[in-house]
Amino acid sequence: MSRRRWTEEEISRLRAFYSSDASIGSLSEALPGRTIHAIRQKASRLGLRREASQPQCLSPLLLCRGEGGSEGLLLKCSNCGNWIRVGLKEVSNGEVIRCGGCGYILHLVE
């Protein structure tokens, strides 16, 4: 698989958007054809940093029942909007919940 070189325009857009409050999802929209992983790698190589923000908290949206009758929560990532299914055991054990779409660490509010 050949890699496409980053253009000067893409790098300028990355520099402008990466340190802003823009979500990772909106960054990928601003850089079509670039994956979130590629965007993060390029930003790291350029020495760009995102402002540390307060953790975005979620409250359960839906209680769901999976195969075999296991119960869980269906949550929506506040960073990228992906839906995440989390088992009740994971929640009660205080395990870290990471979004599979953007890698954002989510926190539940009781």
C-alpha positions in Angstrom: 0.0 0.0 0.0 1.5 3.3 -1.0 1.2 6.3 1.3 0.1 9.6 0.0 2.3 12.5 1.0 0.9 15.3 3.1 0.4 18.5 1.1 1.3 21.9 2.5 -2.4 22.8 2.5 -3.2 19.7 4.6 -0.4 20.5 7.1 -1.7 24.1 7.4 -5.2 22.8 8.1 -3.9 20.3 10.6 -1.9 23.0 12.4 -5.0 25.3 12.5 -7.5 22.7 13.7 -5.5 20.3 15.9 -4.9 22.7 18.7 -8.4 24.1 18.6 -11.5 22.7 20.4 -12.5 20.8 17.2 -13.4 17.2 17.8 -11.2 14.5 16.2 -14.2 13.6 14.1 -14.4 17.1 12.7 -10.6 17.0 12.0 -11.1 14.0 9.8 -13.8 15.8 8.0 -11.4 18.8 7.4 -8.8 16.4 6.1 -10.7 14.0 3.7 -8.9 10.8 2.9 -6.9 10.9 6.2 -7.7 8.5 9.0 -7.9 9.6 12.6 -4.8 7.5 13.2 -2.9 9.2 10.4 -3.9 12.6 11.7 -2.7 11.9 15.2 0.6 10.5 13.9 1.3 13.5 11.7 0.4 15.9 14.5 2.7 14.1 16.8 5.6 14.2 14.3 4.9 18.0 13.9 5.0 18.4 17.7 1.4 19.5 17.9 -0.5 19.1 21.1 -4.2 19.3 21.9 -5.4 21.2 24.9 -6.2 19.0 27.9 -9.9 19.2 28.4 -12.0 18.1 31.3 -13.2 14.5 30.8 -16.4 14.3 29.0 -18.9 12.4 31.1 -21.8 10.3 29.9 -24.8 9.0 31.6 -26.3 5.7 30.4 -28.6 6.2 27.5 -30.1 2.8 27.2 -30.1 -0.4 29.1 -29.7 -3.3 26.7 -29.8 -7.0 26.8 -27.3 -9.0 24.7 -27.0 -12.5 23.6 -27.3 -14.9 26.5 -29.3 -12.4 28.5 -26.3 -10.3 29.6 -27.2 -6.8 30.5 -25.3 -3.7 29.6 -25.4 0.0 28.7 -25.5 1.5 25.3 -23.6 4.8 25.4 -22.9 7.4 22.8 -19.3 8.9 22.7 -19.5 12.6 23.3 -16.3 13.1 21.2 -17.1 11.3 17.9 -20.7 10.1 18.3 -20.0 6.4 18.0 -22.3 4.0 20.0 -20.5 1.8 22.6 -21.9 -1.2 24.3 -20.5 -1.7 27.8 -21.3 -4.7 30.1 -22.6 -4.0 33.6 -19.6 -5.9 35.0 -17.2 -3.6 33.3 -19.0 -0.6 34.7 -19.2 -2.0 38.2 -15.5 -2.9 38.2 -14.6 0.7 37.3 -12.8 -0.4 34.1 -11.8 2.3 31.6 -14.2 2.7 28.8 -12.5 3.6 25.6 -14.4 4.5 22.4 -13.5 2.1 19.5 -14.0 4.9 17.0 -11.8 7.7 18.3 -10.0 6.1 21.3 -11.4 8.7 23.7 -11.6 7.6 27.3 -15.2 8.0 28.6 -16.3 8.4 32.2 -19.8 7.5 33.6 -21.7 9.7 35.9 -23.7 7.9 38.5 
